Amino acid sequence: MEGIIGYGASIPRNRIKVEEIAKVWGADAPSYKKGLLVEEKSVPSPDQDTITMSVEASKSALKRAGINPKEIGAVYIGSESHPYAVKPSGTVLAEAIGATPEVHTADLEFACKAGTEGMFIAFGLVKAGLIKYGLAVGADTSQGAPGDALEYTAAAGAAAYLFGREKVVAEVLETYSYTTDTPDFWRREYQYYPQHGGRFTGDPAYFKHITGAARGIMEKSGLKPADFQYIIFHQPNGKFPFRAGEILGFAKKQIEPGWLVNKLGNTYSGSSPLGLTATLDISKPGDLVLIVSYGSGAGSDAFILKVTDRINEVRELAPKTRELLDKNRNYLEYGTYAKFRHKIRKAE
């Protein structure tokens, strides 16, 4: 049996409300909240980045897995906000958690599905018997240009998953990927903020790939929407996951447990992986879980998981995701937020 043996989350305690952003740009906050179904988002402190959040999330995953980090054979961080353009994030993470120099490490990018990309690879290496344990992290301190619609949702967070064959908390039953060349969102080298295709973000981008991957994996597995207890879709805003669920025949109650975006924002590579951590926090043995990521450019990864009895032994060993989301929040004014996110830049 191969699958997830440990998981963990990291969410900055800083928040900014939609009203605070809208106030600065003279925008209609109620229309943004209604249109996006987002009330506030997380903001990293100056000393928080993709690496620090990855370390925190990975340490929680190790606590739940109860393994020796020296036995980890691969470490992957998926992100579109790696701190360095040329210098890996994964090497820092591997050394910080106590992995040996023999570990295989790589940084991955594929917009918001880079996290599940790492999960796909780590799981595959474990299943093939090439490594004993593999660690995959989805983490981002995502960017949105001042005044752009993205600024209301672009957030920060990380989720980490350890894969192995023993002490499995969620068995991976099936995987599936769906990918096309659909450039709805991009950022070129040396550009600080991404650009997006506006009305193309929903169709033919998000919905085509989410539904394509979900239908593909259900056909492959022979399962139907009613067979799943929980569904996690990528969460660029609050409305898209529910709309995708409606198209596919899922009920709102299946999606809500992993739906974090209204209080968290879009954590890009951490989005669907963080939704999965929140779902594992409340799931019961035997539950079937479907997770489908989405990354612009464009593609989706899908996993079907079956929760095991071990979930009851490990969930309390590290902070739960909704506890991180709801406790000790520190609300920022726009000026402090702009300072933290380097939106005010010195002339060169």
C-alpha positions in Angstrom: 0.0 0.0 0.0 1.5 3.4 -1.0 0.2 6.8 0.0 0.4 9.7 2.3 2.1 8.9 5.6 2.3 12.4 7.0 1.0 15.9 6.2 1.3 19.4 7.5 0.3 23.0 6.9 1.7 26.5 7.3 -0.3 29.7 7.1 1.0 33.2 8.0 -1.0 34.9 10.9 -1.2 38.2 9.0 -4.4 39.0 7.2 -5.8 41.9 5.1 -9.5 42.3 4.5 -11.0 42.9 1.1 -12.4 46.2 2.3 -8.9 47.5 3.2 -7.7 46.8 -0.3 -10.8 48.2 -2.0 -10.6 51.4 0.1 -7.2 52.3 -1.3 -8.2 51.8 -4.9 -11.7 53.3 -4.7 -13.3 49.9 -5.5 -16.6 48.5 -4.5 -15.7 46.1 -1.7 -19.2 44.4 -1.5 -19.1 43.6 -5.2 -15.6 42.1 -4.9 -16.7 40.0 -1.9 -19.8 38.8 -3.6 -18.1 38.2 -6.9 -15.0 36.4 -5.5 -16.6 35.0 -2.3 -13.4 36.1 -0.5 -13.5 38.1 2.7 -9.8 38.3 3.6 -6.4 36.8 2.7 -3.2 35.7 4.4 -0.1 37.9 4.1 3.5 36.7 4.8 5.7 38.7 7.2 9.0 40.0 5.9 10.8 37.0 7.4 8.4 34.5 5.8 8.8 33.1 2.3 8.3 29.9 0.3 11.2 28.2 2.1 10.3 29.1 5.7 6.7 28.0 5.2 7.8 24.8 3.5 10.0 24.0 6.5 7.2 24.6 9.0 4.7 22.5 7.0 7.3 19.7 6.5 8.1 19.5 10.2 4.4 19.0 10.9 4.3 16.2 8.3 7.3 14.6 9.9 5.6 14.6 13.3 2.6 12.9 11.9 4.6 10.4 9.9 7.0 9.5 12.8 9.9 8.7 10.5 13.6 9.4 10.5 14.2 12.3 8.0 17.5 10.6 7.0 15.4 8.0 5.2 13.7 10.6 2.9 14.9 9.9 -0.6 13.4 12.9 -2.4 12.4 16.4 -1.6 10.4 18.6 -4.0 9.0 22.1 -3.6 6.4 23.3 -6.1 6.1 27.1 -6.2 5.9 30.1 -8.5 7.5 32.3 -5.9 10.8 30.6 -5.1 13.0 33.2 -3.2 15.8 32.7 -5.7 15.7 32.7 -9.5 19.0 30.7 -9.5 19.4 28.7 -6.3 17.1 25.9 -5.2 14.6 26.1 -2.4 14.6 22.3 -1.9 18.2 22.1 -0.7 17.5 24.5 2.1 14.4 22.5 3.1 16.2 19.2 2.9 19.0 20.3 5.2 16.6 22.1 7.6 14.6 18.9 8.2 17.7 16.7 8.6 17.7 14.8 5.3 21.0 13.3 4.1 23.1 14.7 1.2 22.0 11.6 -0.8 18.5 13.0 -1.2 17.2 13.9 -4.6 16.0 17.4 -4.7 14.3 19.6 -7.3 12.3 22.8 -7.4 9.1 22.6 -9.6 7.0 25.2 -11.4 3.7 24.9 -13.1 1.7 27.9 -11.9 -0.8 26.7 -9.2 -0.4 23.0 -9.8 3.3 22.8 -8.9 2.5 21.4 -5.5 0.5 18.4 -6.8 3.2 18.0 -9.5 5.6 17.3 -6.6 3.1 14.9 -5.0 2.7 13.1 -8.3 6.5 12.6 -8.6 7.2 11.7 -5.0 4.3 9.1 -4.9 5.5 7.6 -8.2 9.1 7.2 -6.9 7.8 5.4 -3.8 5.4 3.2 -5.8 8.3 2.3 -8.1 10.4 1.3 -5.1 13.2 3.8 -6.0 12.9 5.6 -2.6 11.6 4.7 0.8 10.0 8.1 1.5 9.4 11.1 -0.6 8.5 14.7 0.5 6.4 17.0 -1.7 5.5 20.6 -0.8 3.2 23.2 -2.4 4.0 26.7 -1.2 3.7 30.2 -2.5 3.8 33.9 -1.5 1.7 34.8 -4.5 1.8 38.1 -6.4 -0.9 40.5 -7.5 -0.2 43.9 -9.0 -1.5 46.9 -7.0 -5.2 47.5 -7.9 -5.4 44.4 -10.0 -8.2 41.9 -9.4 -5.5 39.4 -8.3 -4.5 41.5 -5.4 -7.8 40.7 -3.6 -7.0 37.0 -3.6 -3.2 36.4 -4.0 -2.2 34.9 -0.6 0.5 32.8 1.1 0.6 29.3 2.6 2.2 25.9 2.3 1.2 22.2 2.6 3.6 19.3 2.9 3.1 15.6 2.2 5.3 12.6 3.0 4.7 9.5 0.9 5.7 6.0 1.8 4.5 2.3 2.0 4.2 1.9 5.8 2.0 3.7 8.3 -0.2 5.1 5.5 -2.9 7.6 6.5 -4.4 8.0 3.1 -3.8 5.4 0.3 -3.5 6.7 -3.2 -5.9 4.6 -5.3 -5.6 6.4 -8.6 -3.8 9.4 -10.3 -4.6 11.3 -13.5 -3.4 14.3 -15.3 -5.0 16.5 -17.9 -2.9 19.1 -19.8 -3.2 21.5 -22.7 -1.5 24.7 -24.0 -3.9 27.3 -22.7 -2.0 30.4 -21.7 -4.5 32.2 -19.4 -2.0 33.5 -16.9 1.8 34.1 -17.2 4.7 36.1 -15.9 7.9 36.6 -17.9 11.4 36.7 -16.6 12.2 40.0 -14.7 8.5 40.9 -14.4 7.4 41.4 -10.8 3.7 40.8 -11.3 1.8 38.2 -13.4 -0.6 39.0 -16.2 -3.8 37.2 -16.9 -6.3 36.6 -19.7 -9.2 37.9 -17.8 -12.4 36.3 -19.2 -10.5 33.3 -20.4 -9.5 32.3 -16.8 -12.8 30.4 -16.3 -13.3 29.0 -19.7 -11.4 27.5 -21.5 -8.9 27.4 -18.7 -10.0 26.4 -15.1 -13.2 24.6 -15.8 -12.0 22.6 -18.9 -9.0 21.2 -17.0 -10.7 20.6 -13.6 -13.6 18.8 -15.2 -11.4 17.0 -17.6 -9.2 15.6 -14.9 -12.1 14.8 -12.6 -14.0 13.0 -15.3 -10.9 11.2 -16.4 -10.0 9.8 -13.0 -13.6 8.8 -12.2 -13.8 6.9 -15.5 -10.4 5.3 -14.8 -11.5 4.2 -11.3 -15.1 3.4 -12.0 -16.2 5.7 -9.2 -19.0 8.3 -9.4 -19.5 11.6 -7.5 -21.7 10.1 -4.8 -18.9 7.7 -3.9 -16.7 10.5 -2.4 -17.1 11.9 1.0 -14.9 15.0 0.2 -13.8 16.9 -2.9 -11.0 19.5 -3.1 -10.6 21.7 -6.2 -8.1 24.4 -6.8 -9.5 27.6 -5.2 -8.5 30.8 -7.2 -11.7 32.4 -5.7 -14.6 31.2 -3.7 -17.1 30.6 -6.6 -15.1 28.5 -9.1 -14.8 25.3 -6.9 -18.6 25.2 -6.3 -19.3 25.9 -10.0 -17.0 23.0 -11.0 -18.7 20.8 -8.5 -22.1 21.7 -9.9 -20.9 20.9 -13.4 -19.6 17.5 -12.3 -22.5 16.5 -10.1 -20.9 17.0 -6.6 -22.8 18.4 -3.7 -21.7 21.6 -1.9 -21.4 19.7 1.3 -18.6 17.5 -0.2 -16.6 20.6 -1.1 -17.1 22.9 1.9 -14.7 21.1 4.4 -11.7 21.8 2.2 -12.9 25.2 1.0 -10.5 27.7 2.6 -10.3 30.5 0.1 -12.9 32.8 1.7 -10.7 33.3 4.7 -7.3 32.4 3.2 -7.2 33.7 -0.3 -5.5 31.9 -3.2 -2.3 30.3 -2.1 -1.4 29.2 -5.7 0.7 26.0 -5.4 -0.6 25.6 -1.8 -4.2 26.0 -2.7 -5.6 22.5 -3.3 -2.9 20.8 -1.1 -4.0 23.0 1.8 -7.6 22.1 1.2 -6.6 18.5 1.5 -4.8 19.0 4.8 -8.0 20.6 6.2 -10.0 17.6 4.9 -7.6 15.0 6.4 -8.0 16.8 9.7 -11.7 15.8 9.9 -11.9 12.7 7.7 -12.7 9.2 9.0 -11.2 5.8 8.1 -12.7 4.5 4.8 -13.5 8.0 3.5 -12.8 8.5 -0.2 -11.3 11.9 -1.1 -10.9 13.4 -4.6 -8.4 16.3 -5.0 -8.0 18.1 -8.4 -5.5 20.9 -8.8 -5.2 23.5 -11.5 -2.3 25.4 -12.9 -2.4 28.0 -15.6 -0.6 27.1 -18.8 -2.6 24.8 -18.3 -3.1 21.5 -16.4 -4.7 19.6 -13.6 -3.5 16.7 -11.5 -6.1 14.4 -9.8 -5.7 12.0 -6.9 -8.2 9.5 -5.4 -7.3 8.8 -1.7 -8.8 6.3 0.7 -8.3 7.3 4.4 -7.0 4.6 6.7 -7.4 3.9 10.4 -4.1 5.6 11.1 -5.6 9.0 10.6 -7.0 8.9 14.1 -3.5 8.3 15.5 -1.8 11.2 13.8 -4.1 14.1 13.3 -3.5 15.6 16.7 0.3 15.4 16.5 0.6 18.7 14.7 -1.5 21.9 14.3 -4.7 21.5 12.3 -5.2 23.7 9.3 -8.3 25.5 10.4 -6.7 26.2 13.7 -3.8 27.9 11.9 -6.4 29.8 9.7 -8.7 31.0 12.5 -6.4 31.6 15.5 -4.0 34.5 16.3 -4.9 36.5 13.2 -3.2 39.9 12.9 -5.0 42.4 10.6 -2.9 44.8 8.6 -3.6 48.2 7.1 -2.8 48.6 3.4 0.4 50.5 4.1 1.9 47.8 6.2 0.7 45.2 3.7 2.3 47.1 0.9 5.6 47.3 2.8 5.6 43.6 3.6 4.9 42.7 0.0 7.4 45.1 -1.4 4.8 46.9 -3.4 6.6 50.2 -2.8 9.9 49.9 -4.6 12.9 52.2 -4.7 13.7 53.9 -8.0 16.7 52.5 -9.7 
